[in-house]
Amino acid sequence: MLVALLMGFACGLPLLLTISVLQAWMKEEGVDLTVIGMMALVGLPYTLKFLWAPVLDRFTLPFLGRRRGWLLVAQVALILSISGLGFTDPGKSPWMVAFIAFLVTFFSASQDIVVDAYRREDLPDEELGLGSSLYVNGYRVGMLLASGGGLIMADHMPFSMVYQIMAACLLPGVATTFLAPEPEIHGRTPKTIKDAVFDPLIEYFHRQGALWILAFILLYKIGDTMASAMTMPFYLDIGFSKTQIGAVVKLFGFWATVGGTLIGGLIMLRLEINRSLWIFGFLQAISTAGFAILARIGNSLPALSAVIAFENFSSGMGTAAFVAFMASITNKNFTATQYALLSSLMGVPRVMASAPTGFMVKKFGWETFFILCTLIAAPGILMLLKFAPWSRTGDHR
């Protein structure tokens, strides 16, 4: 469990170093907003990581074993590239910044692939829920340190120094790689690249309900995702100040999410993953309806606090169950490839479903928009009837 937490921290830390922290640095250096916007493209490796995951399944390096060997390589390369990003000059050479930021996201996505595979292979099925929740919490702490801590430090020192400190913060992850045990290999490993690319897909699509599960992964958090895409304009629109939003939504909300993720993991030890998906899915949908109530109440700090607490708590539980479920349906022979494919798919709604939300708000208004987001969650929950009915527990392989 401690390994899951520390590896989560190591995976969460690099994410915002190429998004919000880098955007702040480029803005300060006077880089054109168009270029800053285009920098979002350096995040492509996170959605395309399934393309090189088969290589990590197929080949074993001559040191530390199949998973830890690749993990060490990814971590050392990640530390060097984050440190290198600190030595660039966004004002004079933004394209060099873009290139090194791309290396950061590539090695960060590679680390994600191996850590997800490690967690699946290392933990027994009944402990995947709690392990996944600790991983998610470690991930959030890493993100908070990078974005909150990084921006606060940047007020007192140059951004170049901030990036050196952030690179050093990944050293506990390297220590974890050396000290953690290598997971046992169950079954056979791919013998050729062809095996590593095609066998995971053939194995997955031969399962009963394989397409239903893919549809479920796309739809389970879609209502929650669409509502979240428009919450910041919503808070400002009904009259909350930026300070109130920062204090309640970011700080208070962070701890509500952490609490939800942890408690969700503990509940999964008792109820197993199937039943947890049902309960947390319903709570997630109901919490989205809380925003519709807030739209009706208007500017009320107690109402905002209550809605944020419930929404972040239930979203944290839903994420823990979702991540555990995706791990539980991967075959241990091809963990890296199958999990990378599923987690890439999980990111699709964040981009595609969030795109039309502004249009929906303009057409229907805030209250109706959030009610629609609540109803959109229903198909994802109802799909559980097909492959994870309440009465049955166990895995889906």
JOZI-V936237 format. One record per pair of residues at least 24 apart in sequence whose ideal C-beta (glycine too) atoms are under 10 Angstrom apart, sorted by the first residue. I is the first residue (numbers start at 1). J is the second residue. Records with the same first field share a line. If there is no record, write none. Layout:
I: J + J
This chain:
1: 123 + 127 + 130 + 131 + 133 + 134 + 135 + 265
2: 134 + 138 + 176 + 179 + 180
3: 115 + 118 + 119 + 122 + 123 + 131 + 134 + 135 + 138 + 176 + 177 + 179 + 180 + 181
4: 115 + 118 + 119 + 122 + 123 + 127 + 128 + 130 + 131 + 132 + 133 + 134 + 135 + 136 + 137 + 138 + 176 + 180 + 265
5: 131 + 133 + 134 + 135 + 136 + 137 + 138 + 139 + 141 + 176
6: 115 + 134 + 135 + 138 + 142 + 172 + 173 + 175 + 176 + 177 + 179 + 180
7: 71 + 75 + 111 + 112 + 114 + 115 + 116 + 118 + 119 + 122 + 131 + 134 + 135 + 138 + 139 + 142 + 172 + 173 + 176 + 177 + 180
8: 115 + 119 + 131 + 132 + 133 + 134 + 135 + 136 + 137 + 138 + 139 + 140 + 141 + 142 + 173
9: 135 + 137 + 138 + 139 + 140 + 141 + 142 + 143 + 145 + 169 + 170 + 172 + 173 + 176
10: 71 + 74 + 75 + 78 + 108 + 111 + 112 + 115 + 138 + 139 + 142 + 169 + 170 + 171 + 172 + 173 + 174 + 176 + 177
11: 78 + 108 + 109 + 111 + 112 + 114 + 115 + 116 + 135 + 136 + 138 + 139 + 142 + 143 + 173
12: 108 + 112 + 135 + 136 + 137 + 138 + 139 + 140 + 141 + 142 + 143 + 144 + 145 + 146 + 147
13: 78 + 82 + 108 + 138 + 139 + 141 + 142 + 143 + 144 + 145 + 146 + 147 + 149 + 150 + 166 + 167 + 169 + 170 + 172 + 173
14: 78 + 79 + 81 + 82 + 85 + 104 + 105 + 107 + 108 + 109 + 111 + 112 + 142 + 143 + 146 + 166 + 167 + 169 + 170
15: 43 + 46 + 104 + 105 + 108 + 109 + 112 + 139 + 142 + 143 + 146 + 147
16: 142 + 143 + 144 + 145 + 146 + 147 + 148 + 150 + 151 + 166
17: 78 + 81 + 82 + 85 + 86 + 101 + 104 + 105 + 108 + 143 + 146 + 147 + 150 + 162 + 163 + 166 + 167
18: 42 + 43 + 45 + 46 + 81 + 82 + 85 + 97 + 98 + 100 + 101 + 102 + 103 + 104 + 105 + 108 + 146
19: 43 + 101 + 105 + 143 + 146 + 147
20: 143 + 146 + 147 + 148 + 150 + 151
21: 85 + 146 + 147 + 148 + 149 + 150 + 151 + 153 + 154 + 159 + 162 + 163 + 166
22: 85 + 88 + 90 + 97 + 98 + 101 + 104 + 150 + 159 + 163
23: 90
24: 147 + 150 + 151 + 154 + 159 + 162
25: 85 + 86 + 88 + 90 + 91 + 97 + 150 + 151 + 154 + 158 + 159 + 160 + 162 + 163
26: 90 + 91 + 94 + 97 + 159
27: 90
28: 90 + 91 + 154 + 158 + 159
29: 89 + 90 + 91 + 92 + 94 + 97 + 159
30: 90 + 91
31: 90 + 91 + 92 + 94 + 97
32: 94
35: 90 + 94 + 95 + 97 + 98
36: 90 + 94
38: 94 + 98
39: 90 + 94 + 97 + 98 + 101 + 102
41: 98 + 101 + 102 + 105
42: 97 + 98 + 99 + 100 + 101 + 102 + 103 + 104 + 105 + 106
43: 101 + 102 + 104 + 105 + 108 + 109 + 347
44: 102 + 105 + 106 + 109
45: 102 + 103 + 104 + 105 + 106 + 107 + 108 + 109 + 110 + 112
46: 105 + 106 + 108 + 109 + 112 + 343 + 344 + 347
47: 109 + 343 + 344 + 345 + 346 + 347 + 348 + 350 + 351
48: 106 + 109 + 340 + 344
49: 105 + 106 + 108 + 109 + 110 + 111 + 112 + 113 + 116 + 336 + 337 + 339 + 340 + 341 + 343 + 344 + 347
50: 109 + 113 + 197 + 200 + 336 + 337 + 338 + 339 + 340 + 341 + 342 + 343 + 344 + 345
51: 109 + 197 + 337 + 340 + 341 + 344
52: 106 + 109 + 110 + 113 + 336 + 337 + 340
53: 109 + 110 + 112 + 113 + 114 + 116 + 117 + 196 + 197 + 200 + 334 + 335 + 336 + 337 + 338 + 339 + 340 + 341 + 343 + 344
54: 190 + 193 + 194 + 195 + 196 + 197 + 198 + 199 + 200 + 201 + 334 + 336 + 337 + 340 + 341
55: 110 + 113 + 193 + 196 + 197 + 336 + 337
56: 110 + 113 + 114 + 117 + 196 + 335 + 336 + 337 + 340
57: 113 + 114 + 117 + 189 + 190 + 193 + 195 + 196 + 197 + 199 + 200 + 333 + 334 + 335 + 336 + 337 + 338 + 340
58: 189 + 190 + 191 + 192 + 193 + 194 + 195 + 196 + 197 + 334 + 336 + 337
59: 189 + 190 + 193 + 196
60: 185 + 189
64: 177 + 178 + 180 + 182
65: 118 + 181 + 182 + 183 + 185
66: 114 + 117 + 118 + 121 + 182 + 183 + 185 + 189 + 336
67: 114 + 115 + 117 + 118 + 119 + 121 + 122 + 177 + 180 + 182 + 183 + 185 + 335 + 336
68: 114 + 118 + 176 + 177 + 178 + 179 + 180 + 181 + 182 + 183
69: 114 + 177 + 182
70: 110 + 111 + 113 + 114 + 117 + 118 + 177 + 336
71: 110 + 111 + 113 + 114 + 115 + 117 + 118 + 173 + 174 + 176 + 177 + 178 + 180
72: 114 + 173 + 174 + 177 + 178
73: 107 + 110 + 111 + 114 + 177
74: 106 + 107 + 108 + 109 + 110 + 111 + 112 + 113 + 114 + 115 + 173 + 177
75: 107 + 108 + 110 + 111 + 114 + 115 + 170 + 171 + 173 + 174 + 176 + 177
76: 107 + 170 + 174 + 177
77: 103 + 104 + 106 + 107 + 108 + 110 + 111
78: 103 + 104 + 105 + 106 + 107 + 108 + 109 + 110 + 111 + 167 + 170 + 173 + 174
79: 107 + 166 + 167 + 168 + 169 + 170 + 171 + 173 + 174
80: 104 + 107 + 167
81: 105 + 106 + 107 + 108 + 163 + 167
82: 107 + 108 + 146 + 163 + 164 + 165 + 166 + 167 + 168 + 169 + 170
83: 160 + 163 + 164 + 165 + 166 + 167 + 168 + 170
84: 163 + 167
85: 159 + 160 + 163 + 164 + 166 + 167
86: 158 + 159 + 160 + 161 + 162 + 163 + 164 + 165 + 166 + 167
87: 160 + 163 + 164
88: 159 + 160 + 163
89: 160
90: 159
104: 163 + 167
108: 170
109: 340 + 343 + 344
110: 336 + 340
111: 170 + 173 + 177
112: 139 + 339 + 340 + 343
113: 335 + 336 + 337 + 339 + 340 + 343
114: 177 + 335 + 336 + 340
115: 139 + 173 + 176 + 177 + 336 + 339
116: 323 + 326 + 327 + 330 + 335 + 336 + 338 + 339 + 340 + 342 + 343
117: 183 + 327 + 330 + 332 + 334 + 335 + 336 + 337 + 338 + 339 + 340
118: 177 + 180 + 182 + 183 + 335 + 336
119: 183 + 323 + 324 + 327 + 335 + 339
120: 183 + 324 + 326 + 327 + 328 + 329 + 330 + 331 + 332 + 335 + 336 + 338 + 339
121: 182 + 183 + 184 + 185 + 186 + 327 + 330 + 332 + 333 + 335 + 336
122: 180 + 181 + 182 + 183 + 184
123: 183 + 324 + 327 + 328
125: 272 + 273 + 324 + 327 + 328 + 394 + 395 + 397
126: 268 + 269 + 272 + 273 + 328 + 393
127: 265 + 268 + 269 + 324
128: 265 + 268 + 269 + 272 + 273 + 323 + 324 + 325 + 326 + 327 + 328 + 395
129: 264 + 265 + 266 + 267 + 268 + 269 + 270 + 271 + 272 + 273 + 276 + 320 + 321 + 323 + 324 + 325 + 327 + 328
130: 262 + 264 + 265 + 266 + 267 + 268 + 269 + 320 + 324
131: 265 + 268 + 320 + 323 + 324 + 327
132: 261 + 264 + 265 + 268 + 273 + 319 + 320 + 321 + 322 + 323 + 324 + 325 + 326 + 327 + 328
133: 258 + 260 + 261 + 262 + 263 + 264 + 265 + 266 + 267 + 268 + 269 + 316 + 317 + 319 + 320 + 321 + 323 + 324
134: 261 + 262 + 265 + 320
135: 261 + 265 + 320 + 323 + 324 + 327
136: 257 + 258 + 260 + 261 + 262 + 264 + 265 + 316 + 319 + 320 + 322 + 323 + 324
137: 257 + 258 + 259 + 260 + 261 + 262 + 265 + 316 + 320
138: 173 + 261
139: 261 + 319 + 323
140: 254 + 255 + 257 + 258 + 261 + 316 + 319
141: 254 + 258
142: 166 + 169 + 170 + 173
143: 254
144: 250 + 251 + 254 + 258
145: 169
147: 250
148: 250 + 251 + 254
183: 332 + 335
184: 332
185: 332 + 333
186: 331 + 332 + 333 + 335
187: 331 + 332 + 333 + 334
188: 333
189: 332 + 333 + 334
190: 333 + 334 + 337
195: 333 + 334
196: 333 + 334 + 336 + 337
197: 334 + 337
198: 337
199: 331 + 333 + 334 + 337 + 338
200: 330 + 331 + 333 + 334 + 335 + 336 + 337 + 338 + 339 + 340 + 341
201: 334 + 337 + 338 + 341
202: 334
203: 330 + 331 + 333 + 334 + 337 + 338 + 397
204: 329 + 330 + 331 + 334 + 337 + 338 + 341 + 342 + 397
207: 329 + 331 + 387 + 396 + 397
208: 386 + 387 + 396
209: 383 + 386 + 387 + 388 + 396
210: 329 + 387 + 396
211: 386
212: 383 + 384 + 385 + 386 + 387 + 388 + 396
213: 325 + 326 + 329 + 342 + 383 + 386 + 387 + 388 + 396
214: 341 + 342 + 345
215: 379 + 380 + 383 + 386
216: 277 + 281 + 322 + 325 + 379 + 380 + 381 + 382 + 383 + 384 + 386 + 387 + 388
217: 322 + 325 + 326 + 329 + 341 + 342 + 343 + 345 + 346 + 348 + 349 + 380 + 383
218: 345 + 346 + 348 + 349 + 352 + 353 + 379 + 380 + 383
219: 349 + 353 + 376 + 377 + 378 + 379 + 380 + 381 + 382 + 383
220: 277 + 280 + 281 + 284 + 318 + 321 + 322 + 325 + 346 + 349 + 377 + 379 + 380 + 381 + 383 + 384
221: 281 + 284 + 315 + 318 + 319 + 322 + 346 + 349 + 350 + 353 + 377 + 380
222: 348 + 349 + 350 + 352 + 353 + 354 + 373 + 376 + 377 + 379 + 380
223: 281 + 284 + 285 + 287 + 288 + 289 + 349 + 353 + 370 + 372 + 373 + 374 + 375 + 376 + 377 + 378 + 379 + 380 + 381
224: 281 + 284 + 285 + 287 + 288 + 311 + 314 + 315 + 318 + 319 + 349 + 373 + 374 + 376 + 377 + 380
225: 288 + 315 + 346 + 347 + 348 + 349 + 350 + 351 + 352 + 353 + 354 + 357 + 373 + 376 + 377
226: 288 + 349 + 350 + 353 + 354 + 355 + 356 + 357 + 360 + 369 + 370 + 372 + 373 + 376 + 377
227: 284 + 287 + 288 + 289 + 290 + 291 + 292 + 311 + 315 + 354 + 357 + 369 + 370 + 372 + 373 + 374 + 376 + 377
228: 288 + 291 + 311 + 315 + 350 + 354 + 357 + 373
229: 349 + 350 + 351 + 353 + 354 + 355 + 356 + 357 + 358 + 361 + 373
230: 291 + 354 + 357 + 358 + 360 + 361 + 366 + 369 + 370 + 373
231: 291 + 294 + 307 + 308 + 311 + 370
233: 357 + 358 + 361 + 366
234: 291 + 294 + 295 + 361 + 366 + 369 + 370
235: 291 + 294 + 299 + 304 + 308
237: 295 + 361 + 366
238: 294 + 295 + 297 + 298 + 299 + 300 + 304 + 366
239: 298 + 299 + 300
240: 299 + 300 + 301 + 304
241: 299
244: 299 + 301 + 304 + 305
245: 304 + 308
247: 301 + 305
248: 301 + 304 + 305 + 307 + 308 + 309
249: 304 + 305 + 307 + 308 + 311 + 312
250: 308
252: 304 + 305 + 308 + 309 + 312
253: 304 + 305 + 307 + 308 + 309 + 311 + 312 + 313 + 315 + 316
254: 312 + 316
255: 309 + 312 + 313 + 316
256: 305 + 308 + 309 + 310 + 311 + 312 + 313 + 314 + 315 + 316
257: 308 + 309 + 311 + 312 + 313 + 314 + 315 + 316 + 317 + 319
258: 312 + 313 + 316
259: 309 + 312 + 313 + 316 + 317
260: 284 + 287 + 309 + 310 + 311 + 312 + 313 + 314 + 315 + 316 + 317 + 318 + 319 + 320
261: 312 + 313 + 315 + 316 + 317 + 318 + 319 + 320 + 321 + 323
262: 316 + 317 + 320
263: 313 + 316 + 317 + 320
264: 313 + 314 + 315 + 316 + 317 + 318 + 319 + 320 + 321 + 322 + 323 + 324
265: 316 + 317 + 320 + 321 + 323 + 324
266: 320
267: 317 + 320 + 321
268: 317 + 320 + 321 + 324 + 325
271: 321 + 393
272: 324 + 328 + 388 + 392 + 393 + 394 + 395
273: 320 + 321 + 322 + 324 + 325 + 326 + 327 + 328 + 329 + 388 + 393 + 394 + 395 + 396
274: 321 + 325 + 328 + 384 + 387 + 388 + 389 + 390 + 391 + 392 + 393 + 394 + 395 + 396
275: 321 + 384 + 388 + 389 + 390 + 391 + 392 + 393
276: 317 + 318 + 320 + 321 + 322 + 324 + 325 + 388
277: 318 + 321 + 322 + 324 + 325 + 380 + 381 + 383 + 384 + 388 + 390
278: 321 + 381 + 384 + 385 + 388 + 389 + 390
279: 314 + 317 + 318 + 321 + 390
280: 314 + 315 + 316 + 317 + 318 + 319 + 320 + 321 + 322 + 381
281: 314 + 317 + 318 + 321 + 322 + 377 + 378 + 380 + 381 + 382 + 383 + 384
282: 314 + 318 + 377 + 378 + 381
283: 310 + 311 + 313 + 314 + 315 + 317 + 318
284: 311 + 314 + 315 + 316 + 317 + 318 + 319 + 321 + 322 + 374 + 377 + 380 + 381
285: 314 + 318 + 373 + 374 + 375 + 376 + 377 + 378 + 380 + 381
286: 310 + 311 + 314 + 374 + 377
287: 311 + 312 + 313 + 314 + 315 + 317 + 318 + 374 + 377
288: 314 + 315 + 370 + 371 + 372 + 373 + 374 + 375 + 376 + 377
289: 370 + 371 + 373 + 374 + 375 + 377
290: 314 + 370 + 374
291: 366 + 367 + 369 + 370 + 371 + 373 + 374
292: 366 + 367 + 368 + 369 + 370 + 371 + 372 + 373 + 374
293: 367 + 370
294: 366 + 367 + 370
295: 365 + 366 + 367 + 368 + 369 + 370 + 371
296: 366 + 367 + 370
318: 377
319: 346
322: 346
325: 384 + 388 + 395 + 396
327: 395
328: 394 + 395 + 396 + 397
329: 387 + 388 + 395 + 396 + 397
330: 395 + 396 + 397
331: 397
332: 397
338: 397
349: 380
